[in-house]
Amino acid sequence: MFSPIAILFGMDHPRYHEPWTYGEEAMQNFIKYDSLWYALFPYMYSNAYRLYRDH
């Protein structure tokens, strides 16, 4: 989830599916880390801007 592009679905490939097709445990893990990513997003965005501005 913390890679620049976190895409698990939407591709036309037999092994890529929507997160909920992997079962309840996988879906709960997806929700957990997706929520964490969104909670940390303001900090990541601010630091990326600070790096751009100062370098």
PQR file with spaces between the fields and no chain letter, atoms N, CA, C, O and H, PARSE charges and radii, in Angstrom:
ATOM       1  N    MET     1       0.805   -1.203    0.000 -0.4000 1.5000
ATOM       2  CA   MET     1       0.000    0.000    0.000 -0.0000 2.0000
ATOM       3  C    MET     1       0.845    1.263    0.000  0.5500 1.7000
ATOM       4  O    MET     1       0.346    2.338   -0.332 -0.5500 1.4000
ATOM       5  N    PHE     2       2.092    1.154    0.360 -0.4000 1.5000
ATOM       6  CA   PHE     2       2.913    2.343    0.464 -0.0000 2.0000
ATOM       7  C    PHE     2       3.807    2.569   -0.740  0.5500 1.7000
ATOM       8  O    PHE     2       4.685    3.431   -0.713 -0.5500 1.4000
ATOM       9  H    PHE     2       2.497    0.280    0.630  0.4000 1.0000
ATOM      10  N    SER     3       3.592    1.805   -1.789 -0.4000 1.5000
ATOM      11  CA   SER     3       4.320    2.079   -3.020 -0.0000 2.0000
ATOM      12  C    SER     3       3.644    3.254   -3.726  0.5500 1.7000
ATOM      13  O    SER     3       2.483    3.546   -3.442 -0.5500 1.4000
ATOM      14  H    SER     3       2.879    1.104   -1.811  0.4000 1.0000
ATOM      15  N    PRO     4       4.336    3.931   -4.631 -0.5600 1.5000
ATOM      16  CA   PRO     4       3.712    5.074   -5.310  0.2800 2.0000
ATOM      17  C    PRO     4       2.439    4.701   -6.065  0.5500 1.7000
ATOM      18  O    PRO     4       1.534    5.524   -6.205 -0.5500 1.4000
ATOM      19  N    ILE     5       2.368    3.475   -6.546 -0.4000 1.5000
ATOM      20  CA   ILE     5       1.164    3.018   -7.250 -0.0000 2.0000
ATOM      21  C    ILE     5       0.707    1.726   -6.592  0.5500 1.7000
ATOM      22  O    ILE     5       1.361    0.691   -6.728 -0.5500 1.4000
ATOM      23  H    ILE     5       3.103    2.806   -6.433  0.4000 1.0000
ATOM      24  N    ALA     6      -0.392    1.780   -5.893 -0.4000 1.5000
ATOM      25  CA   ALA     6      -0.920    0.600   -5.206 -0.0000 2.0000
ATOM      26  C    ALA     6      -2.204    0.169   -5.905  0.5500 1.7000
ATOM      27  O    ALA     6      -3.302    0.543   -5.491 -0.5500 1.4000
ATOM      28  H    ALA     6      -0.923    2.620   -5.783  0.4000 1.0000
ATOM      29  N    ILE     7      -2.061   -0.604   -6.944 -0.4000 1.5000
ATOM      30  CA   ILE     7      -3.223   -1.059   -7.706 -0.0000 2.0000
ATOM      31  C    ILE     7      -3.271   -2.581   -7.639  0.5500 1.7000
ATOM      32  O    ILE     7      -2.343   -3.260   -8.080 -0.5500 1.4000
ATOM      33  H    ILE     7      -1.170   -0.908   -7.280  0.4000 1.0000
ATOM      34  N    LEU     8      -4.350   -3.105   -7.089 -0.4000 1.5000
ATOM      35  CA   LEU     8      -4.520   -4.545   -7.014 -0.0000 2.0000
ATOM      36  C    LEU     8      -5.559   -5.040   -8.003  0.5500 1.7000
ATOM      37  O    LEU     8      -5.716   -6.248   -8.182 -0.5500 1.4000
ATOM      38  H    LEU     8      -5.103   -2.554   -6.731  0.4000 1.0000
ATOM      39  N    PHE     9      -6.257   -4.141   -8.636 -0.4000 1.5000
ATOM      40  CA   PHE     9      -7.364   -4.540   -9.491 -0.0000 2.0000
ATOM      41  C    PHE     9      -7.443   -3.619  -10.691  0.5500 1.7000
ATOM      42  O    PHE     9      -6.733   -2.617  -10.774 -0.5500 1.4000
ATOM      43  H    PHE     9      -6.130   -3.160   -8.490  0.4000 1.0000
ATOM      44  N    GLY    10      -8.297   -3.965  -11.598 -0.4000 1.5000
ATOM      45  CA   GLY    10      -8.534   -3.114  -12.750 -0.0000 2.0000
ATOM      46  C    GLY    10      -7.693   -3.473  -13.959  0.5500 1.7000
ATOM      47  O    GLY    10      -7.839   -2.864  -15.019 -0.5500 1.4000
ATOM      48  H    GLY    10      -8.874   -4.779  -11.531  0.4000 1.0000
ATOM      49  N    MET    11      -6.818   -4.452  -13.818 -0.4000 1.5000
ATOM      50  CA   MET    11      -5.986   -4.843  -14.942 -0.0000 2.0000
ATOM      51  C    MET    11      -6.587   -6.072  -15.613  0.5500 1.7000
ATOM      52  O    MET    11      -7.204   -6.903  -14.946 -0.5500 1.4000
ATOM      53  H    MET    11      -6.699   -4.947  -12.957  0.4000 1.0000
ATOM      54  N    ASP    12      -6.418   -6.188  -16.882 -0.4000 1.5000
ATOM      55  CA   ASP    12      -6.946   -7.323  -17.627 -0.0000 2.0000
ATOM      56  C    ASP    12      -5.919   -8.463  -17.582  0.5500 1.7000
ATOM      57  O    ASP    12      -5.206   -8.723  -18.551 -0.5500 1.4000
ATOM      58  H    ASP    12      -5.917   -5.512  -17.423  0.4000 1.0000
ATOM      59  N    HIS    13      -5.871   -9.125  -16.435 -0.4000 1.5000
ATOM      60  CA   HIS    13      -4.916  -10.205  -16.220 -0.0000 2.0000
ATOM      61  C    HIS    13      -5.590  -11.233  -15.316  0.5500 1.7000
ATOM      62  O    HIS    13      -6.273  -10.841  -14.370 -0.5500 1.4000
ATOM      63  H    HIS    13      -6.451   -8.913  -15.647  0.4000 1.0000
ATOM      64  N    PRO    14      -5.432  -12.500  -15.562 -0.5600 1.5000
ATOM      65  CA   PRO    14      -6.154  -13.504  -14.774  0.2800 2.0000
ATOM      66  C    PRO    14      -5.818  -13.520  -13.281  0.5500 1.7000
ATOM      67  O    PRO    14      -6.641  -13.970  -12.485 -0.5500 1.4000
ATOM      68  N    ARG    15      -4.658  -13.054  -12.883 -0.4000 1.5000
ATOM      69  CA   ARG    15      -4.290  -13.090  -11.460 -0.0000 2.0000
ATOM      70  C    ARG    15      -4.588  -11.796  -10.726  0.5500 1.7000
ATOM      71  O    ARG    15      -4.374  -11.741   -9.515 -0.5500 1.4000
ATOM      72  H    ARG    15      -3.988  -12.688  -13.530  0.4000 1.0000
ATOM      73  N    TYR    16      -5.065  -10.762  -11.380 -0.4000 1.5000
ATOM      74  CA   TYR    16      -5.388   -9.499  -10.718 -0.0000 2.0000
ATOM      75  C    TYR    16      -6.895   -9.416  -10.526  0.5500 1.7000
ATOM      76  O    TYR    16      -7.665   -9.472  -11.485 -0.5500 1.4000
ATOM      77  H    TYR    16      -5.239  -10.806  -12.364  0.4000 1.0000
ATOM      78  N    HIS    17      -7.301   -9.281   -9.267 -0.4000 1.5000
ATOM      79  CA   HIS    17      -8.718   -9.226   -8.920 -0.0000 2.0000
ATOM      80  C    HIS    17      -8.956   -8.126   -7.904  0.5500 1.7000
ATOM      81  O    HIS    17      -8.011   -7.581   -7.334 -0.5500 1.4000
ATOM      82  H    HIS    17      -6.676   -9.235   -8.488  0.4000 1.0000
ATOM      83  N    GLU    18     -10.204   -7.805   -7.683 -0.4000 1.5000
ATOM      84  CA   GLU    18     -10.565   -6.845   -6.659 -0.0000 2.0000
ATOM      85  C    GLU    18     -10.180   -7.414   -5.297  0.5500 1.7000
ATOM      86  O    GLU    18     -10.188   -8.632   -5.118 -0.5500 1.4000
ATOM      87  H    GLU    18     -10.971   -8.248   -8.147  0.4000 1.0000
ATOM      88  N    PRO    19      -9.844   -6.562   -4.340 -0.5600 1.5000
ATOM      89  CA   PRO    19      -9.375   -7.062   -3.040  0.2800 2.0000
ATOM      90  C    PRO    19     -10.350   -8.014   -2.357  0.5500 1.7000
ATOM      91  O    PRO    19      -9.912   -8.961   -1.704 -0.5500 1.4000
ATOM      92  N    TRP    20     -11.656   -7.795   -2.488 -0.4000 1.5000
ATOM      93  CA   TRP    20     -12.631   -8.628   -1.790 -0.0000 2.0000
ATOM      94  C    TRP    20     -12.732  -10.045   -2.355  0.5500 1.7000
ATOM      95  O    TRP    20     -13.339  -10.908   -1.721 -0.5500 1.4000
ATOM      96  H    TRP    20     -12.012   -7.026   -3.019  0.4000 1.0000
ATOM      97  N    THR    21     -12.161  -10.306   -3.517 -0.4000 1.5000
ATOM      98  CA   THR    21     -12.223  -11.659   -4.075 -0.0000 2.0000
ATOM      99  C    THR    21     -11.207  -12.595   -3.435  0.5500 1.7000
ATOM     100  O    THR    21     -11.227  -13.797   -3.702 -0.5500 1.4000
ATOM     101  H    THR    21     -11.668   -9.605   -4.033  0.4000 1.0000
ATOM     102  N    TYR    22     -10.313  -12.066   -2.588 -0.4000 1.5000
ATOM     103  CA   TYR    22      -9.308  -12.898   -1.922 -0.0000 2.0000
ATOM     104  C    TYR    22      -9.768  -13.391   -0.560  0.5500 1.7000
ATOM     105  O    TYR    22      -9.020  -14.090    0.123 -0.5500 1.4000
ATOM     106  H    TYR    22     -10.296  -11.090   -2.371  0.4000 1.0000
ATOM     107  N    GLY    23     -10.981  -13.044   -0.151 -0.4000 1.5000
ATOM     108  CA   GLY    23     -11.509  -13.518    1.130 -0.0000 2.0000
ATOM     109  C    GLY    23     -11.581  -12.422    2.171  0.5500 1.7000
ATOM     110  O    GLY    23     -11.060  -11.321    1.989 -0.5500 1.4000
ATOM     111  H    GLY    23     -11.589  -12.477   -0.706  0.4000 1.0000
ATOM     112  N    GLU    24     -12.244  -12.755    3.268 -0.4000 1.5000
ATOM     113  CA   GLU    24     -12.503  -11.786    4.329 -0.0000 2.0000
ATOM     114  C    GLU    24     -11.215  -11.296    5.001  0.5500 1.7000
ATOM     115  O    GLU    24     -11.072  -10.100    5.256 -0.5500 1.4000
ATOM     116  H    GLU    24     -12.667  -13.649    3.415  0.4000 1.0000
ATOM     117  N    GLU    25     -10.288  -12.198    5.286 -0.4000 1.5000
ATOM     118  CA   GLU    25      -9.046  -11.792    5.951 -0.0000 2.0000
ATOM     119  C    GLU    25      -8.240  -10.838    5.069  0.5500 1.7000
ATOM     120  O    GLU    25      -7.701   -9.844    5.556 -0.5500 1.4000
ATOM     121  H    GLU    25     -10.405  -13.170    5.079  0.4000 1.0000
ATOM     122  N    ALA    26      -8.160  -11.136    3.783 -0.4000 1.5000
ATOM     123  CA   ALA    26      -7.440  -10.255    2.861 -0.0000 2.0000
ATOM     124  C    ALA    26      -8.118   -8.893    2.780  0.5500 1.7000
ATOM     125  O    ALA    26      -7.450   -7.861    2.716 -0.5500 1.4000
ATOM     126  H    ALA    26      -8.598  -11.943    3.387  0.4000 1.0000
ATOM     127  N    MET    27      -9.436   -8.896    2.784 -0.4000 1.5000
ATOM     128  CA   MET    27     -10.169   -7.632    2.708 -0.0000 2.0000
ATOM     129  C    MET    27      -9.935   -6.798    3.966  0.5500 1.7000
ATOM     130  O    MET    27      -9.765   -5.582    3.880 -0.5500 1.4000
ATOM     131  H    MET    27      -9.979   -9.735    2.836  0.4000 1.0000
ATOM     132  N    GLN    28      -9.924   -7.443    5.131 -0.4000 1.5000
ATOM     133  CA   GLN    28      -9.665   -6.715    6.374 -0.0000 2.0000
ATOM     134  C    GLN    28      -8.249   -6.136    6.379  0.5500 1.7000
ATOM     135  O    GLN    28      -8.045   -5.015    6.847 -0.5500 1.4000
ATOM     136  H    GLN    28     -10.062   -8.431    5.201  0.4000 1.0000
ATOM     137  N    ASN    29      -7.275   -6.881    5.868 -0.4000 1.5000
ATOM     138  CA   ASN    29      -5.909   -6.365    5.768 -0.0000 2.0000
ATOM     139  C    ASN    29      -5.835   -5.188    4.805  0.5500 1.7000
ATOM     140  O    ASN    29      -5.153   -4.199    5.072 -0.5500 1.4000
ATOM     141  H    ASN    29      -7.441   -7.791    5.489  0.4000 1.0000
ATOM     142  N    PHE    30      -6.543   -5.302    3.681 -0.4000 1.5000
ATOM     143  CA   PHE    30      -6.571   -4.204    2.713 -0.0000 2.0000
ATOM     144  C    PHE    30      -7.150   -2.948    3.351  0.5500 1.7000
ATOM     145  O    PHE    30      -6.587   -1.863    3.209 -0.5500 1.4000
ATOM     146  H    PHE    30      -7.098   -6.105    3.464  0.4000 1.0000
ATOM     147  N    ILE    31      -8.259   -3.087    4.045 -0.4000 1.5000
ATOM     148  CA   ILE    31      -8.904   -1.942    4.698 -0.0000 2.0000
ATOM     149  C    ILE    31      -7.976   -1.333    5.753  0.5500 1.7000
ATOM     150  O    ILE    31      -7.858   -0.111    5.852 -0.5500 1.4000
ATOM     151  H    ILE    31      -8.717   -3.968    4.161  0.4000 1.0000
ATOM     152  N    LYS    32      -7.323   -2.187    6.537 -0.4000 1.5000
ATOM     153  CA   LYS    32      -6.417   -1.711    7.587 -0.0000 2.0000
ATOM     154  C    LYS    32      -5.305   -0.852    7.005  0.5500 1.7000
ATOM     155  O    LYS    32      -5.062    0.257    7.482 -0.5500 1.4000
ATOM     156  H    LYS    32      -7.419   -3.179    6.456  0.4000 1.0000
ATOM     157  N    TYR    33      -4.630   -1.354    5.982 -0.4000 1.5000
ATOM     158  CA   TYR    33      -3.496   -0.619    5.436 -0.0000 2.0000
ATOM     159  C    TYR    33      -3.924    0.530    4.526  0.5500 1.7000
ATOM     160  O    TYR    33      -3.207    1.523    4.403 -0.5500 1.4000
ATOM     161  H    TYR    33      -4.827   -2.254    5.594  0.4000 1.0000
ATOM     162  N    ASP    34      -5.076    0.403    3.897 -0.4000 1.5000
ATOM     163  CA   ASP    34      -5.596    1.512    3.110 -0.0000 2.0000
ATOM     164  C    ASP    34      -5.971    2.670    4.025  0.5500 1.7000
ATOM     165  O    ASP    34      -5.698    3.827    3.707 -0.5500 1.4000
ATOM     166  H    ASP    34      -5.659   -0.403    3.997  0.4000 1.0000
ATOM     167  N    SER    35      -6.587    2.369    5.147 -0.4000 1.5000
ATOM     168  CA   SER    35      -6.940    3.414    6.122 -0.0000 2.0000
ATOM     169  C    SER    35      -5.693    4.066    6.694  0.5500 1.7000
ATOM     170  O    SER    35      -5.658    5.283    6.881 -0.5500 1.4000
ATOM     171  H    SER    35      -6.809    1.429    5.405  0.4000 1.0000
ATOM     172  N    LEU    36      -4.673    3.273    6.974 -0.4000 1.5000
ATOM     173  CA   LEU    36      -3.414    3.823    7.476 -0.0000 2.0000
ATOM     174  C    LEU    36      -2.793    4.745    6.441  0.5500 1.7000
ATOM     175  O    LEU    36      -2.298    5.820    6.781 -0.5500 1.4000
ATOM     176  H    LEU    36      -4.701    2.285    6.823  0.4000 1.0000
ATOM     177  N    TRP    37      -2.815    4.332    5.180 -0.4000 1.5000
ATOM     178  CA   TRP    37      -2.250    5.161    4.110 -0.0000 2.0000
ATOM     179  C    TRP    37      -2.960    6.514    4.052  0.5500 1.7000
ATOM     180  O    TRP    37      -2.310    7.555    3.954 -0.5500 1.4000
ATOM     181  H    TRP    37      -3.217    3.459    4.904  0.4000 1.0000
ATOM     182  N    TYR    38      -4.282    6.498    4.113 -0.4000 1.5000
ATOM     183  CA   TYR    38      -5.026    7.755    4.071 -0.0000 2.0000
ATOM     184  C    TYR    38      -4.786    8.601    5.318  0.5500 1.7000
ATOM     185  O    TYR    38      -4.791    9.829    5.235 -0.5500 1.4000
ATOM     186  H    TYR    38      -4.810    5.653    4.193  0.4000 1.0000
ATOM     187  N    ALA    39      -4.575    7.969    6.472 -0.4000 1.5000
ATOM     188  CA   ALA    39      -4.281    8.722    7.692 -0.0000 2.0000
ATOM     189  C    ALA    39      -2.906    9.391    7.601  0.5500 1.7000
ATOM     190  O    ALA    39      -2.717   10.496    8.111 -0.5500 1.4000
ATOM     191  H    ALA    39      -4.571    6.971    6.539  0.4000 1.0000
ATOM     192  N    LEU    40      -1.958    8.727    6.956 -0.4000 1.5000
ATOM     193  CA   LEU    40      -0.596    9.266    6.839 -0.0000 2.0000
ATOM     194  C    LEU    40      -0.417   10.188    5.629  0.5500 1.7000
ATOM     195  O    LEU    40       0.598   10.877    5.527 -0.5500 1.4000
ATOM     196  H    LEU    40      -2.112    7.830    6.542  0.4000 1.0000
ATOM     197  N    PHE    41      -1.373   10.209    4.728 -0.4000 1.5000
ATOM     198  CA   PHE    41      -1.231   10.965    3.492 -0.0000 2.0000
ATOM     199  C    PHE    41      -0.892   12.439    3.716  0.5500 1.7000
ATOM     200  O    PHE    41      -0.007   12.951    3.030 -0.5500 1.4000
ATOM     201  H    PHE    41      -2.197    9.649    4.810  0.4000 1.0000
ATOM     202  N    PRO    42      -1.547   13.149    4.638 -0.5600 1.5000
ATOM     203  CA   PRO    42      -1.181   14.570    4.832  0.2800 2.0000
ATOM     204  C    PRO    42       0.286   14.758    5.214  0.5500 1.7000
ATOM     205  O    PRO    42       0.916   15.728    4.791 -0.5500 1.4000
ATOM     206  N    TYR    43       0.829   13.846    6.002 -0.4000 1.5000
ATOM     207  CA   TYR    43       2.233   13.944    6.400 -0.0000 2.0000
ATOM     208  C    TYR    43       3.157   13.656    5.217  0.5500 1.7000
ATOM     209  O    TYR    43       4.158   14.345    5.024 -0.5500 1.4000
ATOM     210  H    TYR    43       0.318   13.058    6.345  0.4000 1.0000
ATOM     211  N    MET    44       2.817   12.642    4.432 -0.4000 1.5000
ATOM     212  CA   MET    44       3.631   12.317    3.263 -0.0000 2.0000
ATOM     213  C    MET    44       3.591   13.466    2.252  0.5500 1.7000
ATOM     214  O    MET    44       4.619   13.825    1.678 -0.5500 1.4000
ATOM     215  H    MET    44       2.003   12.083    4.589  0.4000 1.0000
ATOM     216  N    TYR    45       2.431   14.028    2.039 -0.4000 1.5000
ATOM     217  CA   TYR    45       2.273   15.133    1.095 -0.0000 2.0000
ATOM     218  C    TYR    45       3.054   16.355    1.558  0.5500 1.7000
ATOM     219  O    TYR    45       3.754   16.987    0.766 -0.5500 1.4000
ATOM     220  H    TYR    45       1.596   13.736    2.505  0.4000 1.0000
ATOM     221  N    SER    46       2.935   16.691    2.854 -0.4000 1.5000
ATOM     222  CA   SER    46       3.655   17.843    3.398 -0.0000 2.0000
ATOM     223  C    SER    46       5.156   17.667    3.291  0.5500 1.7000
ATOM     224  O    SER    46       5.870   18.608    2.944 -0.5500 1.4000
ATOM     225  H    SER    46       2.367   16.178    3.497  0.4000 1.0000
ATOM     226  N    ASN    47       5.641   16.469    3.586 -0.4000 1.5000
ATOM     227  CA   ASN    47       7.078   16.225    3.494 -0.0000 2.0000
ATOM     228  C    ASN    47       7.560   16.233    2.052  0.5500 1.7000
ATOM     229  O    ASN    47       8.665   16.699    1.776 -0.5500 1.4000
ATOM     230  H    ASN    47       5.061   15.704    3.868  0.4000 1.0000
ATOM     231  N    ALA    48       6.761   15.731    1.138 -0.4000 1.5000
ATOM     232  CA   ALA    48       7.138   15.784   -0.281 -0.0000 2.0000
ATOM     233  C    ALA    48       7.232   17.231   -0.744  0.5500 1.7000
ATOM     234  O    ALA    48       8.156   17.590   -1.474 -0.5500 1.4000
ATOM     235  H    ALA    48       5.863   15.352    1.362  0.4000 1.0000
ATOM     236  N    TYR    49       6.288   18.057   -0.329 -0.4000 1.5000
ATOM     237  CA   TYR    49       6.342   19.475   -0.697 -0.0000 2.0000
ATOM     238  C    TYR    49       7.557   20.151   -0.074  0.5500 1.7000
ATOM     239  O    TYR    49       8.237   20.938   -0.730 -0.5500 1.4000
ATOM     240  H    TYR    49       5.538   17.765    0.264  0.4000 1.0000
ATOM     241  N    ARG    50       7.831   19.842    1.200 -0.4000 1.5000
ATOM     242  CA   ARG    50       8.985   20.444    1.868 -0.0000 2.0000
ATOM     243  C    ARG    50      10.282   20.052    1.166  0.5500 1.7000
ATOM     244  O    ARG    50      11.177   20.885    1.016 -0.5500 1.4000
ATOM     245  H    ARG    50       7.278   19.202    1.733  0.4000 1.0000
ATOM     246  N    LEU    51      10.394   18.807    0.738 -0.4000 1.5000
ATOM     247  CA   LEU    51      11.569   18.360    0.006 -0.0000 2.0000
ATOM     248  C    LEU    51      11.690   19.103   -1.330  0.5500 1.7000
ATOM     249  O    LEU    51      12.783   19.527   -1.705 -0.5500 1.4000
ATOM     250  H    LEU    51       9.668   18.131    0.860  0.4000 1.0000
ATOM     251  N    TYR    52      10.577   19.261   -2.043 -0.4000 1.5000
ATOM     252  CA   TYR    52      10.565   20.002   -3.308 -0.0000 2.0000
ATOM     253  C    TYR    52      10.992   21.463   -3.079  0.5500 1.7000
ATOM     254  O    TYR    52      11.814   22.006   -3.817 -0.5500 1.4000
ATOM     255  H    TYR    52       9.689   18.917   -1.737  0.4000 1.0000
ATOM     256  N    ARG    53      10.424   22.069   -2.063 -0.4000 1.5000
ATOM     257  CA   ARG    53      10.678   23.481   -1.788 -0.0000 2.0000
ATOM     258  C    ARG    53      12.123   23.744   -1.368  0.5500 1.7000
ATOM     259  O    ARG    53      12.714   24.741   -1.785 -0.5500 1.4000
ATOM     260  H    ARG    53       9.756   21.627   -1.464  0.4000 1.0000
ATOM     261  N    ASP    54      12.689   22.878   -0.562 -0.4000 1.5000
ATOM     262  CA   ASP    54      14.003   23.138    0.016 -0.0000 2.0000
ATOM     263  C    ASP    54      15.177   22.613   -0.806  0.5500 1.7000
ATOM     264  O    ASP    54      16.328   22.914   -0.491 -0.5500 1.4000
ATOM     265  H    ASP    54      12.209   22.068   -0.223  0.4000 1.0000
ATOM     266  N    HIS    55      14.912   21.841   -1.844 -0.4000 1.5000
ATOM     267  CA   HIS    55      16.041   21.290   -2.615 -0.0000 2.0000
ATOM     268  C    HIS    55      15.970   21.705   -4.042  0.5500 1.7000
ATOM     269  O    HIS    55      16.835   21.335   -4.836 -0.5500 1.4000
ATOM     270  H    HIS    55      13.977   21.597   -2.100  0.4000 1.0000
